[in-house]
Amino acid sequence: MKLAFHLAYKNLMGAGLRTWLNAGVLSFAFIVIIFYNGLIDGWNQQAKIDGINWEYGHGHLLNDKYDAYDAFSISDGHGALADSKQENLTPVLIQQGNLYPSGRMISIRIKGIDPNQELLHLPTHLLNESNAQIPVIIGKRMAESAKVKTGDDLLLRWRDKNGTYDATTVTIAGIFETNVPFVDGGQIWMSIDKLREMTLLKNRTTYFVANEHYEYADVPGWRFENQEYLMREQTKLINAKRVGGSILYIVLMTLGLLAIFDTQVLSIFRRQKEIGTYIALGMTRWQVVRMFTAEGGMYSVFATVLGAVYGIPILWYLSKIGISFGADGGEMGIIMAERMYPVYGIGLVLGTILVVVLSATIVSFLPARKIARMNPVEALKGKVS
C-alpha cells in the first residue's frame, strides 16, 4: 500500500497542471459546501439566541384556551395561576386593540408585561422611567409602520372583559430594535398591571415566560411548550434551506468528481503499457487497481490542501464581517439578522473532508476496475481495447 501511494504521488506530480486543475475544481466545491453550511449554522445559532433572548426564554406556560395562531382565542385565552406556582415565571397578558396615529387606525395586540422583568431583552425599564400616565414601548418596525417616534401621544381603544369599548391616550416611552418580528410588528407593550386594570382582568395571564430555573409540573388549564417546540417553524425553514442548498453543492461536487473520473479513464487508456509493465514486474492486478484508486483519491487530498490555502482566509474574513443580504426577516415573519455570521464547526469541516475524500476515492475506483480484467501481454503491447 505504501508503494501504491508513493507511485500515485509521483504520477500526479508528473501530470503537472492537469493535477492542479482537477484539485482546484474539487477544492472550490469543498469551500462552497463549508461556506453554505456554515452560513446556515450561523443563521440557526443566531436565530435561536435572538429568539430565546427576546421572546421564548426557556419555554412558555400557556393557557389552554390560547392559540398563538388564532386571533379569536385572545379574548378568552387567559387565566389565573396561584402565586405559589409563578416562581421563575414572567407573566404576559395579550388583548386586542386599535391604535390611532395621525387619524389612521391600526389593529394591534396590546401586550402587558412586568416592567421589572429581566428575563427578556425588551427594554421594559423604560416603562418605569417614564413620567407619562400610560407609557408604552414599541419596536422599530411598528414605529416605522405607524410613523411615530419616542414621546408621541396616541389614542388607544380596547374592549374590557365585559365587551365594553374604552379609549385613552398612551405615550411612546421608547422604541427598541430587534431581529425577532414576533415582539415587534403590530403590537405595543405596557405594564401588565395597567393592562389588567384597563381590561378588568385582575390577575389574569395569557402565558408565562419561563427562566432557566423553572421546572414544569402539570398544571390544570395550562400547557408547557419548550424552546424546541416554540422554534419549530424556524427550524423547519432552516432545514428546508439546508436541503435546497445541498442541490448546489451536489452539482459542484459532481463537476469536480466528473473531472477526476474522466482523467482516470484517459489515464488508464494512455498508460496501458505502464500497467502491463507493473504486472510483468510482479504486481497483481488488484495492486495496480489500488495504485490507480489511490492516485485518484489523492486529488481530494490536494484539493483539501489547496482549499485550505485560499479558503481559510476567505472563510475567516466572512465570519468576522458577516454577510448582509439586504433583506429584513421581519417582513417575511422569520428571525433573521440584517447581517449573518457563518459558523464553521470542527464537525462540519471534518465531515466535508471525509465526504470529499470518499467520493473522490469511489469515483477513482470505478474506472480502475477495468485493470483487473486486462491481459498483461496485450497491455504491454498497448492493444487493450
C-alpha positions as a Markdown table, in Angstrom:
| # | Residue | x | y | z |
|---|---|---|---|---|
| 1 | Met | 0.0 | 0.0 | 0.0 |
| 2 | Lys | 2.9 | 2.4 | 0.8 |
| 3 | Leu | 4.3 | 1.7 | -2.7 |
| 4 | Ala | 0.9 | 2.4 | -4.2 |
| 5 | Phe | 0.7 | 5.8 | -2.6 |
| 6 | His | 4.3 | 6.6 | -3.5 |
| 7 | Leu | 3.8 | 5.7 | -7.2 |
| 8 | Ala | 0.5 | 7.6 | -7.2 |
| 9 | Tyr | 2.1 | 10.7 | -5.8 |
| 10 | Lys | 4.9 | 10.6 | -8.4 |
| 11 | Asn | 2.4 | 10.1 | -11.2 |
| 12 | Leu | 0.2 | 13.1 | -10.1 |
| 13 | Met | 3.2 | 15.4 | -9.7 |
| 14 | Gly | 4.3 | 14.3 | -13.2 |
| 15 | Ala | 0.9 | 15.3 | -14.6 |
| 16 | Gly | 1.6 | 18.9 | -13.7 |
| 17 | Leu | -1.1 | 21.4 | -14.5 |
| 18 | Arg | -3.8 | 18.7 | -15.1 |
| 19 | Thr | -3.5 | 17.6 | -11.5 |
| 20 | Trp | -3.9 | 21.1 | -10.1 |
| 21 | Leu | -6.8 | 21.9 | -12.3 |
| 22 | Asn | -8.7 | 18.9 | -11.1 |
| 23 | Ala | -7.7 | 19.6 | -7.5 |
| 24 | Gly | -8.8 | 23.3 | -8.0 |
| 25 | Val | -12.3 | 22.4 | -9.2 |
| 26 | Leu | -12.7 | 19.9 | -6.3 |
| 27 | Ser | -11.4 | 22.4 | -3.8 |
| 28 | Phe | -13.9 | 25.0 | -4.9 |
| 29 | Ala | -16.8 | 22.6 | -4.3 |
| 30 | Phe | -15.2 | 21.8 | -0.9 |
| 31 | Ile | -15.1 | 25.5 | 0.1 |
| 32 | Val | -18.7 | 26.2 | -1.1 |
| 33 | Ile | -20.0 | 23.3 | 0.9 |
| 34 | Ile | -18.3 | 24.5 | 4.1 |
| 35 | Phe | -19.3 | 28.1 | 3.5 |
| 36 | Tyr | -23.0 | 27.4 | 2.8 |
| 37 | Asn | -23.4 | 25.0 | 5.7 |
| 38 | Gly | -21.5 | 27.4 | 7.9 |
| 39 | Leu | -23.9 | 30.2 | 6.9 |
| 40 | Ile | -26.9 | 28.1 | 7.6 |
| 41 | Asp | -25.5 | 27.0 | 11.0 |
| 42 | Gly | -24.7 | 30.7 | 11.8 |
| 43 | Trp | -28.2 | 31.7 | 11.0 |
| 44 | Asn | -29.6 | 28.9 | 13.0 |
| 45 | Gln | -27.5 | 29.7 | 16.0 |
| 46 | Gln | -28.2 | 33.5 | 15.8 |
| 47 | Ala | -31.9 | 32.9 | 15.4 |
| 48 | Lys | -32.0 | 30.6 | 18.5 |
| 49 | Ile | -30.1 | 33.1 | 20.6 |
| 50 | Asp | -32.3 | 36.1 | 19.5 |
| 51 | Gly | -35.5 | 34.1 | 19.9 |
| 52 | Ile | -34.6 | 33.0 | 23.4 |
| 53 | Asn | -33.4 | 36.5 | 24.5 |
| 54 | Trp | -36.4 | 38.4 | 23.1 |
| 55 | Glu | -39.4 | 36.0 | 23.2 |
| 56 | Tyr | -39.1 | 32.4 | 24.1 |
| 57 | Gly | -37.0 | 32.4 | 27.2 |
| 58 | His | -36.7 | 28.8 | 28.4 |
| 59 | Gly | -40.2 | 27.9 | 27.3 |
| 60 | His | -43.8 | 29.2 | 27.7 |
| 61 | Leu | -46.6 | 28.1 | 30.0 |
| 62 | Leu | -49.7 | 28.9 | 28.1 |
| 63 | Asn | -53.4 | 29.0 | 28.9 |
| 64 | Asp | -55.1 | 26.1 | 27.3 |
| 65 | Lys | -57.6 | 28.4 | 25.6 |
| 66 | Tyr | -55.0 | 30.5 | 23.9 |
| 67 | Asp | -53.7 | 29.7 | 20.4 |
| 68 | Ala | -50.9 | 32.0 | 19.1 |
| 69 | Tyr | -52.2 | 31.3 | 15.5 |
| 70 | Asp | -55.8 | 32.1 | 16.3 |
| 71 | Ala | -56.7 | 35.7 | 16.9 |
| 72 | Phe | -60.2 | 34.8 | 18.1 |
| 73 | Ser | -58.7 | 32.9 | 21.1 |
| 74 | Ile | -57.2 | 36.1 | 22.6 |
| 75 | Ser | -60.4 | 37.3 | 24.2 |
| 76 | Asp | -60.9 | 34.1 | 26.2 |
| 77 | Gly | -57.3 | 32.7 | 26.2 |
| 78 | His | -56.2 | 33.8 | 29.7 |
| 79 | Gly | -56.5 | 32.5 | 33.2 |
| 80 | Ala | -55.3 | 32.9 | 36.8 |
| 81 | Leu | -52.4 | 31.0 | 38.3 |
| 82 | Ala | -51.7 | 30.8 | 42.0 |
| 83 | Asp | -48.8 | 33.0 | 43.2 |
| 84 | Ser | -47.0 | 29.9 | 44.6 |
| 85 | Lys | -46.8 | 28.4 | 41.1 |
| 86 | Gln | -45.5 | 31.6 | 39.4 |
| 87 | Glu | -41.9 | 31.2 | 40.7 |
| 88 | Asn | -39.4 | 31.6 | 37.9 |
| 89 | Leu | -42.1 | 32.8 | 35.5 |
| 90 | Thr | -42.7 | 36.2 | 33.9 |
| 91 | Pro | -46.4 | 36.8 | 33.1 |
| 92 | Val | -47.7 | 38.3 | 29.8 |
| 93 | Leu | -51.3 | 39.3 | 29.1 |
| 94 | Ile | -52.5 | 39.8 | 25.5 |
| 95 | Gln | -55.5 | 41.8 | 24.4 |
| 96 | Gln | -56.6 | 43.2 | 21.1 |
| 97 | Gly | -57.0 | 46.9 | 20.4 |
| 98 | Asn | -56.8 | 49.7 | 17.9 |
| 99 | Leu | -54.2 | 52.5 | 17.7 |
| 100 | Tyr | -55.0 | 55.8 | 16.0 |
| 101 | Pro | -51.8 | 57.6 | 14.8 |
| 102 | Ser | -52.5 | 60.8 | 12.9 |
| 103 | Gly | -56.1 | 59.9 | 12.4 |
| 104 | Arg | -55.3 | 56.4 | 10.9 |
| 105 | Met | -56.5 | 53.2 | 12.5 |
| 106 | Ile | -54.1 | 50.3 | 13.1 |
| 107 | Ser | -55.3 | 47.0 | 14.6 |
| 108 | Ile | -52.8 | 45.8 | 17.2 |
| 109 | Arg | -52.1 | 43.4 | 20.0 |
| 110 | Ile | -51.7 | 45.0 | 23.4 |
| 111 | Lys | -49.2 | 43.1 | 25.5 |
| 112 | Gly | -48.8 | 43.6 | 29.2 |
| 113 | Ile | -45.6 | 42.5 | 30.9 |
| 114 | Asp | -43.9 | 43.1 | 34.3 |
| 115 | Pro | -41.8 | 46.3 | 33.9 |
| 116 | Asn | -39.2 | 44.9 | 36.4 |
| 117 | Gln | -38.6 | 41.7 | 34.4 |
| 118 | Glu | -35.0 | 41.0 | 33.4 |
| 119 | Leu | -35.6 | 37.7 | 31.6 |
| 120 | Leu | -36.3 | 39.1 | 28.1 |
| 121 | His | -34.2 | 41.8 | 26.4 |
| 122 | Leu | -37.3 | 44.0 | 26.0 |
| 123 | Pro | -36.4 | 47.5 | 27.5 |
| 124 | Thr | -39.3 | 47.3 | 29.9 |
| 125 | His | -37.4 | 49.5 | 32.4 |
| 126 | Leu | -38.4 | 52.5 | 30.2 |
| 127 | Leu | -42.0 | 51.9 | 31.4 |
| 128 | Asn | -40.8 | 52.7 | 35.0 |
| 129 | Glu | -38.6 | 55.6 | 34.0 |
| 130 | Ser | -41.4 | 57.4 | 32.0 |
| 131 | Asn | -43.5 | 60.1 | 33.6 |
| 132 | Ala | -46.4 | 59.5 | 31.2 |
| 133 | Gln | -49.7 | 58.4 | 32.6 |
| 134 | Ile | -49.7 | 55.3 | 30.4 |
| 135 | Pro | -46.3 | 54.7 | 28.8 |
| 136 | Val | -45.8 | 52.0 | 26.2 |
| 137 | Ile | -42.8 | 50.7 | 24.2 |
| 138 | Ile | -42.9 | 49.6 | 20.6 |
| 139 | Gly | -40.5 | 48.0 | 18.1 |
| 140 | Lys | -38.7 | 49.8 | 15.3 |
| 141 | Arg | -40.8 | 48.2 | 12.6 |
| 142 | Met | -44.0 | 49.1 | 14.3 |
| 143 | Ala | -42.8 | 52.7 | 14.8 |
| 144 | Glu | -42.0 | 53.0 | 11.1 |
| 145 | Ser | -45.3 | 51.4 | 10.1 |
| 146 | Ala | -47.3 | 53.8 | 12.3 |
| 147 | Lys | -44.9 | 56.7 | 11.6 |
| 148 | Val | -44.4 | 57.6 | 15.2 |
| 149 | Lys | -41.5 | 58.4 | 17.4 |
| 150 | Thr | -40.5 | 58.5 | 21.1 |
| 151 | Gly | -42.6 | 60.9 | 23.1 |
| 152 | Asp | -45.6 | 60.8 | 20.7 |
| 153 | Asp | -49.1 | 60.6 | 22.3 |
| 154 | Leu | -51.5 | 58.2 | 20.6 |
| 155 | Leu | -55.1 | 57.3 | 21.1 |
| 156 | Leu | -55.6 | 53.6 | 22.1 |
| 157 | Arg | -59.0 | 51.8 | 22.0 |
| 158 | Trp | -59.8 | 48.4 | 23.5 |
| 159 | Arg | -62.6 | 46.3 | 25.0 |
| 160 | Asp | -62.7 | 45.2 | 28.6 |
| 161 | Lys | -63.8 | 41.7 | 29.8 |
| 162 | Asn | -67.5 | 42.7 | 29.5 |
| 163 | Gly | -67.1 | 43.8 | 25.9 |
| 164 | Thr | -67.3 | 47.5 | 26.7 |
| 165 | Tyr | -65.2 | 49.7 | 24.5 |
| 166 | Asp | -62.9 | 52.2 | 26.2 |
| 167 | Ala | -60.2 | 54.6 | 25.0 |
| 168 | Thr | -57.3 | 56.6 | 26.4 |
| 169 | Thr | -54.1 | 58.3 | 25.4 |
| 170 | Val | -50.8 | 56.4 | 25.6 |
| 171 | Thr | -47.3 | 57.8 | 25.3 |
| 172 | Ile | -44.4 | 56.2 | 23.4 |
| 173 | Ala | -41.8 | 55.8 | 26.1 |
| 174 | Gly | -39.2 | 54.0 | 23.9 |
| 175 | Ile | -38.6 | 52.3 | 20.6 |
| 176 | Phe | -36.5 | 49.1 | 20.5 |
| 177 | Glu | -34.8 | 47.3 | 17.7 |
| 178 | Thr | -34.8 | 43.5 | 17.4 |
| 179 | Asn | -34.4 | 40.7 | 14.9 |
| 180 | Val | -37.5 | 38.9 | 16.3 |
| 181 | Pro | -40.6 | 40.1 | 14.4 |
| 182 | Phe | -43.0 | 38.4 | 16.9 |
| 183 | Val | -42.3 | 41.0 | 19.6 |
| 184 | Asp | -42.3 | 44.0 | 17.2 |
| 185 | Gly | -44.8 | 44.1 | 14.3 |
| 186 | Gly | -48.4 | 45.1 | 15.1 |
| 187 | Gln | -48.1 | 45.3 | 18.8 |
| 188 | Ile | -47.3 | 47.6 | 21.8 |
| 189 | Trp | -46.0 | 46.7 | 25.2 |
| 190 | Met | -47.1 | 48.2 | 28.5 |
| 191 | Ser | -47.2 | 47.3 | 32.2 |
| 192 | Ile | -49.2 | 44.2 | 32.8 |
| 193 | Asp | -50.8 | 45.7 | 36.0 |
| 194 | Lys | -52.0 | 48.7 | 33.9 |
| 195 | Leu | -53.4 | 46.4 | 31.2 |
| 196 | Arg | -55.2 | 44.3 | 33.8 |
| 197 | Glu | -56.7 | 47.4 | 35.3 |
| 198 | Met | -57.8 | 48.7 | 31.9 |
| 199 | Thr | -59.4 | 45.4 | 30.8 |
| 200 | Leu | -60.8 | 44.5 | 34.3 |
| 201 | Leu | -58.8 | 41.2 | 34.0 |
| 202 | Lys | -57.5 | 41.1 | 37.5 |
| 203 | Asn | -54.6 | 38.5 | 38.0 |
| 204 | Arg | -55.3 | 37.1 | 34.5 |
| 205 | Thr | -52.4 | 36.0 | 32.3 |
| 206 | Thr | -52.2 | 34.7 | 28.7 |
| 207 | Tyr | -48.9 | 33.0 | 29.1 |
| 208 | Phe | -45.8 | 32.9 | 31.3 |
| 209 | Val | -42.2 | 33.0 | 30.1 |
| 210 | Ala | -40.0 | 30.6 | 32.0 |
| 211 | Asn | -36.4 | 31.2 | 33.0 |
| 212 | Glu | -33.6 | 28.6 | 33.3 |
| 213 | His | -34.6 | 27.6 | 36.8 |
| 214 | Tyr | -38.2 | 26.7 | 36.0 |
| 215 | Glu | -39.3 | 23.1 | 36.4 |
| 216 | Tyr | -42.6 | 22.3 | 34.8 |
| 217 | Ala | -45.2 | 20.4 | 36.8 |
| 218 | Asp | -48.6 | 19.6 | 35.4 |
| 219 | Val | -51.0 | 22.5 | 36.0 |
| 220 | Pro | -54.7 | 22.1 | 35.1 |
| 221 | Gly | -55.7 | 24.5 | 32.4 |
| 222 | Trp | -52.2 | 25.3 | 31.3 |
| 223 | Arg | -49.7 | 23.7 | 28.9 |
| 224 | Phe | -46.0 | 24.0 | 28.6 |
| 225 | Glu | -44.1 | 24.5 | 25.3 |
| 226 | Asn | -40.3 | 24.2 | 25.4 |
| 227 | Gln | -37.8 | 26.1 | 23.3 |
| 228 | Glu | -37.6 | 23.4 | 20.6 |
| 229 | Tyr | -41.4 | 23.4 | 20.1 |
| 230 | Leu | -41.6 | 27.2 | 20.0 |
| 231 | Met | -38.9 | 27.4 | 17.4 |
| 232 | Arg | -40.2 | 24.5 | 15.3 |
| 233 | Glu | -41.3 | 26.7 | 12.3 |
| 234 | Gln | -37.9 | 28.4 | 12.2 |
| 235 | Thr | -36.2 | 25.1 | 12.4 |
| 236 | Lys | -38.2 | 23.7 | 9.5 |
| 237 | Leu | -37.3 | 26.7 | 7.4 |
| 238 | Ile | -33.6 | 26.4 | 8.1 |
| 239 | Asn | -33.7 | 22.7 | 7.4 |
| 240 | Ala | -35.5 | 23.4 | 4.1 |
| 241 | Lys | -32.8 | 25.9 | 3.2 |
| 242 | Arg | -30.2 | 23.3 | 4.1 |
| 243 | Val | -31.8 | 20.8 | 1.7 |
| 244 | Gly | -32.2 | 23.4 | -1.0 |
| 245 | Gly | -28.5 | 24.3 | -0.7 |
| 246 | Ser | -27.4 | 20.7 | -1.0 |
| 247 | Ile | -28.6 | 20.8 | -4.6 |
| 248 | Leu | -26.0 | 23.5 | -5.3 |
| 249 | Tyr | -23.0 | 21.7 | -3.8 |
| 250 | Ile | -24.1 | 18.3 | -5.3 |
| 251 | Val | -23.8 | 19.9 | -8.7 |
| 252 | Leu | -20.4 | 21.4 | -7.8 |
| 253 | Met | -19.2 | 18.1 | -6.4 |
| 254 | Thr | -20.4 | 16.3 | -9.5 |
| 255 | Leu | -18.4 | 18.6 | -11.7 |
| 256 | Gly | -15.3 | 18.0 | -9.7 |
| 257 | Leu | -15.7 | 14.3 | -9.5 |
| 258 | Leu | -16.6 | 14.1 | -13.2 |
| 259 | Ala | -13.2 | 15.7 | -14.0 |
| 260 | Ile | -11.5 | 13.1 | -11.8 |
| 261 | Phe | -13.4 | 10.3 | -13.5 |
| 262 | Asp | -12.6 | 11.5 | -17.0 |
| 263 | Thr | -8.9 | 11.9 | -16.0 |
| 264 | Gln | -8.7 | 8.4 | -14.6 |
| 265 | Val | -10.4 | 6.9 | -17.7 |
| 266 | Leu | -8.0 | 8.8 | -20.0 |
| 267 | Ser | -5.0 | 7.9 | -17.8 |
| 268 | Ile | -5.8 | 4.1 | -17.9 |
| 269 | Phe | -6.3 | 4.3 | -21.7 |
| 270 | Arg | -3.0 | 6.1 | -22.3 |
| 271 | Arg | -0.9 | 4.1 | -19.7 |
| 272 | Gln | -1.7 | 0.6 | -20.8 |
| 273 | Lys | 2.0 | -0.3 | -21.4 |
| 274 | Glu | 2.8 | 1.0 | -17.9 |
| 275 | Ile | 0.1 | -1.1 | -16.4 |
| 276 | Gly | 1.4 | -4.2 | -18.2 |
| 277 | Thr | 4.9 | -3.4 | -17.0 |
| 278 | Tyr | 3.7 | -3.2 | -13.4 |
| 279 | Ile | 2.0 | -6.6 | -13.7 |
| 280 | Ala | 5.1 | -8.1 | -15.5 |
| 281 | Leu | 7.3 | -6.9 | -12.7 |
| 282 | Gly | 5.2 | -8.9 | -10.2 |
| 283 | Met | 2.4 | -6.7 | -9.1 |
| 284 | Thr | -1.0 | -8.3 | -9.0 |
| 285 | Arg | -3.9 | -6.7 | -11.0 |
| 286 | Trp | -5.6 | -5.6 | -7.7 |
| 287 | Gln | -2.4 | -3.9 | -6.5 |
| 288 | Val | -2.4 | -1.9 | -9.7 |
| 289 | Val | -6.1 | -1.1 | -9.2 |
| 290 | Arg | -5.3 | 0.1 | -5.7 |
| 291 | Met | -2.5 | 2.3 | -7.1 |
| 292 | Phe | -4.8 | 4.0 | -9.6 |
| 293 | Thr | -7.5 | 4.3 | -6.9 |
| 294 | Ala | -5.0 | 5.9 | -4.6 |
| 295 | Glu | -3.9 | 8.2 | -7.4 |
| 296 | Gly | -7.5 | 9.4 | -7.9 |
| 297 | Gly | -8.1 | 9.7 | -4.2 |
| 298 | Met | -5.1 | 11.9 | -3.8 |
| 299 | Tyr | -6.9 | 14.5 | -5.8 |
| 300 | Ser | -9.1 | 15.0 | -2.8 |
| 301 | Val | -6.0 | 15.4 | -0.5 |
| 302 | Phe | -4.6 | 18.0 | -2.9 |
| 303 | Ala | -8.0 | 19.7 | -3.1 |
| 304 | Thr | -8.1 | 19.9 | 0.7 |
| 305 | Val | -4.6 | 21.4 | 0.9 |
| 306 | Leu | -5.4 | 23.8 | -1.9 |
| 307 | Gly | -8.7 | 24.7 | -0.4 |
| 308 | Ala | -7.1 | 25.5 | 2.9 |
| 309 | Val | -4.6 | 27.8 | 1.3 |
| 310 | Tyr | -7.2 | 30.2 | -0.2 |
| 311 | Gly | -10.3 | 29.1 | 1.7 |
| 312 | Ile | -9.2 | 29.7 | 5.3 |
| 313 | Pro | -8.5 | 33.4 | 4.8 |
| 314 | Ile | -11.8 | 33.9 | 2.9 |
| 315 | Leu | -14.0 | 32.0 | 5.3 |
| 316 | Trp | -12.4 | 33.6 | 8.3 |
| 317 | Tyr | -12.9 | 37.1 | 6.8 |
| 318 | Leu | -16.6 | 36.4 | 6.1 |
| 319 | Ser | -17.1 | 35.0 | 9.6 |
| 320 | Lys | -15.7 | 38.3 | 11.0 |
| 321 | Ile | -17.5 | 40.9 | 8.9 |
| 322 | Gly | -20.7 | 38.8 | 8.3 |
| 323 | Ile | -22.8 | 38.9 | 5.2 |
| 324 | Ser | -25.7 | 41.2 | 4.5 |
| 325 | Phe | -28.5 | 40.1 | 2.1 |
| 326 | Gly | -30.3 | 43.5 | 2.1 |
| 327 | Ala | -33.5 | 41.8 | 3.3 |
| 328 | Asp | -35.5 | 42.3 | 6.5 |
| 329 | Gly | -36.5 | 39.0 | 8.1 |
| 330 | Gly | -39.3 | 40.7 | 9.9 |
| 331 | Glu | -41.1 | 41.4 | 6.7 |
| 332 | Met | -41.1 | 37.6 | 6.0 |
| 333 | Gly | -42.1 | 36.7 | 9.6 |
| 334 | Ile | -38.8 | 34.9 | 10.3 |
| 335 | Ile | -35.9 | 35.6 | 12.7 |
| 336 | Met | -33.1 | 36.8 | 10.6 |
| 337 | Ala | -30.5 | 39.4 | 11.4 |
| 338 | Glu | -29.6 | 42.1 | 8.9 |
| 339 | Arg | -26.1 | 40.7 | 8.9 |
| 340 | Met | -25.4 | 37.0 | 9.3 |
| 341 | Tyr | -22.1 | 35.5 | 10.5 |
| 342 | Pro | -21.2 | 32.0 | 9.3 |
| 343 | Val | -20.1 | 29.4 | 12.0 |
| 344 | Tyr | -17.7 | 26.7 | 11.0 |
| 345 | Gly | -17.7 | 23.9 | 13.5 |
| 346 | Ile | -15.0 | 21.2 | 13.5 |
| 347 | Gly | -17.6 | 18.6 | 12.8 |
| 348 | Leu | -18.7 | 20.5 | 9.6 |
| 349 | Val | -15.1 | 20.8 | 8.3 |
| 350 | Leu | -14.1 | 17.2 | 9.1 |
| 351 | Gly | -17.3 | 15.8 | 7.8 |
| 352 | Thr | -16.9 | 17.7 | 4.5 |
| 353 | Ile | -13.3 | 16.5 | 4.1 |
| 354 | Leu | -14.5 | 12.9 | 4.7 |
| 355 | Val | -17.2 | 13.2 | 2.1 |
| 356 | Val | -14.8 | 14.7 | -0.5 |
| 357 | Val | -12.1 | 12.0 | 0.1 |
| 358 | Leu | -14.6 | 9.1 | 0.0 |
| 359 | Ser | -16.3 | 10.5 | -3.1 |
| 360 | Ala | -13.1 | 11.0 | -5.0 |
| 361 | Thr | -11.8 | 7.5 | -4.0 |
| 362 | Ile | -15.0 | 5.8 | -5.1 |
| 363 | Val | -15.1 | 7.7 | -8.4 |
| 364 | Ser | -11.4 | 6.8 | -9.0 |
| 365 | Phe | -12.1 | 3.1 | -8.3 |
| 366 | Leu | -14.9 | 2.8 | -10.8 |
| 367 | Pro | -12.7 | 3.1 | -14.0 |
| 368 | Ala | -9.7 | 1.4 | -12.3 |
| 369 | Arg | -11.7 | -1.8 | -12.0 |
| 370 | Lys | -11.0 | -2.3 | -15.8 |
| 371 | Ile | -7.4 | -3.1 | -14.9 |
| 372 | Ala | -8.3 | -6.3 | -13.2 |
| 373 | Arg | -9.7 | -7.6 | -16.5 |
| 374 | Met | -6.6 | -6.7 | -18.6 |
| 375 | Asn | -4.4 | -9.2 | -20.3 |
| 376 | Pro | -0.9 | -8.2 | -19.3 |
| 377 | Val | 0.6 | -9.3 | -22.6 |
| 378 | Glu | -1.9 | -7.2 | -24.6 |
| 379 | Ala | -1.3 | -4.4 | -22.2 |
| 380 | Leu | 2.4 | -4.4 | -22.8 |
| 381 | Lys | 1.7 | -4.1 | -26.5 |
| 382 | Gly | -0.8 | -1.3 | -25.8 |
| 383 | Lys | -3.6 | -3.1 | -27.7 |
| 384 | Val | -6.1 | -3.4 | -24.9 |
| 385 | Ser | -9.5 | -2.1 | -26.0 |
